[in-house]
Amino acid sequence: MMINVFDVEERFDIQLNGIGSKELHGEISKRLNIEYLSDYLNTKELKEVTGIIYGYNIAIFVSLPVKVKHQVKNVHFLIDTGSPRTYVCGEVYDSFKITVNNSTVPRVLINSKPIFAHLSPNESHFTDINVLGSEYLKLTGARLFANYEDEDISILFESFNEDIQNIKVKTNFQVQENFQLKPYTLDKFVGFCLF
């Protein structure tokens, strides 16, 4: 059985009850102690980020610096390890004064790490929400710690200063029956996906 990645991405959605732009600017900003879409004044990458658990769906939110062109802003992200992609909503792109549509995927810097940030789909339940997906977490060597009992959330980031030649590559060519192993590239990274 062949899986069309683009078809899966078009059907991807997250059910967030009562979380949108108002909550990002209000309660979530207050609890993170960082104003949503404010200018990021620090020049260094963050090695550790703390987050919060918020809402009925027990969603994890963190704030990370996002750089587009020469501007850097504090952007709140829902961490969703079930999402392979990272999404940035239209309000964020508007704050950088750039126009993005569903056919373009801009490359931005999130905490000094380049990533393709898809526009949050207009017809989804997360139109106004930014989603930090598993691809970003994997590429950055992030370590996510979630203590739900104490509501203690943190992400630790590996050093981004390593040369590309020093990155150890692990390969595992065990493939389940009915899947094909195909190469893919993302910026300078090369890997394989199951399709």
Salt bridges, closest charged atoms under 4 A:
ASP7 OD2 - ARG11 NH2 3.11
GLU9 OE1 - ARG85 NE 2.96
GLU9 OE2 - HIS118 ND1 3.32
ASP13 OD2 - HIS125 ND1 2.72
ASP39 OD1 - LYS73 NZ 3.48
GLU45 OE2 - LYS47 NZ 2.50
GLU91 OE2 - HIS25 NE2 2.61
GLU135 OE2 - ARG85 NH1 3.75
GLU151 OE1 - ARG31 NH2 3.56
GLU158 OE2 - ARG143 NH2 2.94
ASP187 OD1 - ARG107 NH1 2.85
